[in-house]
Amino acid sequence: MSNSITFELHDNIVSFIKNGWAMTAFIDNETKLVEIVKNNTWNDNNGYLYCSKLRKYLHRLVMEYYFGEEQLKKLTKDGYVVDHINNSEPYNCCLDNLHVIPSDINKAKGLTVDKDIERVRLLAGVGLYCLKDRSYQIAIGFNERVFIKLDNEFKQLDDLYLTFDNFDKFYNALQLVLSWIKGSSDLNVYHLQAKKIEYREITYIKPTEEEKQSDVPIIQRDDKLFVRINNTPGPNMCLIHKPAKKE
């Protein structure tokens, strides 16, 4: 069985995987960064990719590449760590999944929202991103029928995007959003201090006979069958939909 790493290019992202890894790894398609990764050997170390030769974890190598080794050393000395924003994806070392936060916040996040995202994934897929301007975004794809009051009327949503200008607002809002998804509280999106609120409403069409026989997601509503044209999972289909970031 081959022990070599297989690399693939997907637009601006490079994926790579090796036999025995728990998941696929990702980095941004930056020529010098990709060259460093390809020229070294990476293995799983407690759930994170590590290079013995460089004596570095992949997520720290990526942050050093973008922000400088000395700067990262200084932040580490001051009690900061490199955090995976979507902590369920420790092999995802793209810049939109990495940031630097205090160690105590990192631990609290791991014991709260990171676990809650896994708990609610059959109800909603939650994507967390750091955008190019270093603002933070919560992207939610609903797997259940959800109505939210937006623009003075209740709308049934497919996706909801909430963008924040700093981590504190993002983290506080995320806790409230996850509590709402779990059914523990109500939610007013306009109280979350998001700098931008975007959404996509659900649209349904009746399926053709061919679609009924295919793998197209068919949804039942009041004894009638529909195709969800936004092509996201319907209720009780046990699928996870995590929207991509919205710049």
KAFENFEN-V19977 format. One record per pair of residues at least 12 apart in sequence whose C-alpha atoms are under 7 Angstrom apart, sorted by sequence separation. I is the first residue (numbers start at 0). J is the second residue. D is the distance in Angstrom with one decimal. If there is no record, write none. Layout:
i: {I/I}
j: {J/J}
d: {D/D}
This chain:
i: {4/5/13/14/84/125/126/4/12/13/83/84/125/126/3/12/13/83/125/2/12/13/82/83/124/125/218/2/11/12/81/82/123/124/141/216/11/81/82/123/124/140/141/81/82/123/140/206/80/81/122/123/139/140/172/205/206/79/80/122/139/205/206/79/80/121/122/138/139/204/205/59/79/80/138/203/204/20/78/79/82/137/138/203/204/78/136/137/168/203/204/136/137/202/203/136/202/86/135/136/202/134/135/201/134/135/134/135/163/164/61/134/135/162/163/96/161/162/95/96/162/58/95/135/161/162/95/161/160/161/160/159/160/159/158/159/85/158/47/48/85/157/46/47/84/156/157/84/156/157/155/156/154/155/119/112/115/119/25/26/24/25/26/27/23/24/25/26/27/25/142/143/144/142/143/142/140/140/139/140/139/138/138/124/126/121/123/124/125/126/128/130/121/123/124/121/120}
j: {16/17/25/26/96/137/138/17/25/26/96/97/138/139/17/26/27/97/139/17/27/28/97/98/139/140/233/18/27/28/97/98/139/140/157/232/28/98/99/140/141/157/158/99/100/141/158/224/99/100/141/142/158/159/191/224/225/99/100/142/159/225/226/100/101/142/143/159/160/225/226/81/101/102/160/225/226/43/101/102/105/160/161/226/227/102/160/161/192/227/228/161/162/227/228/162/228/113/162/163/229/162/163/229/163/164/164/165/193/194/92/165/166/193/194/128/193/194/128/129/195/92/129/169/195/196/130/196/196/197/197/197/198/198/198/199/126/199/89/90/127/199/89/90/127/199/200/128/200/201/200/201/200/201/180/174/177/181/90/91/90/91/92/93/90/91/92/93/94/93/232/233/234/233/234/234/240/241/241/242/242/242/244/239/241/237/239/240/241/242/244/246/238/240/241/239/239}
d: {5.5/6.4/5.7/6.6/5.1/7.0/4.9/4.6/6.7/5.4/5.5/5.8/5.8/6.3/6.1/5.9/6.0/4.9/4.7/6.3/4.6/5.5/5.7/6.9/5.7/6.5/5.9/6.1/6.1/5.0/6.6/5.5/6.4/5.1/5.6/6.7/5.1/5.7/5.9/5.5/6.5/5.9/6.3/4.6/6.7/4.4/4.5/6.9/5.5/6.7/6.4/5.1/5.5/6.7/5.5/6.4/5.6/6.3/5.7/5.1/5.1/4.5/5.5/5.4/6.1/6.5/5.6/5.8/6.4/5.4/5.9/6.6/4.2/5.6/4.6/5.8/5.4/6.9/5.9/5.2/6.6/5.8/6.5/5.6/6.7/5.9/6.8/5.1/6.6/4.8/6.9/5.5/6.5/6.2/5.9/4.3/6.1/6.2/5.6/6.2/6.9/6.9/5.2/7.0/5.7/6.5/4.8/6.6/4.8/6.6/6.9/5.9/6.6/5.4/5.3/5.7/5.9/5.8/5.3/6.2/5.2/5.4/4.5/6.3/6.0/6.6/5.9/4.9/5.9/6.6/5.0/6.0/5.9/4.3/5.5/6.6/7.0/5.2/5.9/6.6/5.7/5.6/6.9/6.3/6.1/5.9/5.3/6.6/4.3/4.9/5.8/5.4/6.8/6.2/6.9/6.2/6.7/6.5/6.5/6.7/4.5/4.8/5.1/5.2/6.6/5.3/5.6/4.4/6.9/6.0/5.6/6.5/6.8/5.3/4.7/5.3/5.4/5.6/6.5/5.8/6.4/5.9/6.6/5.4/5.4/5.7/6.9/4.7/5.4/6.2/6.5/6.6/6.5/6.9/4.4/6.2/6.1}
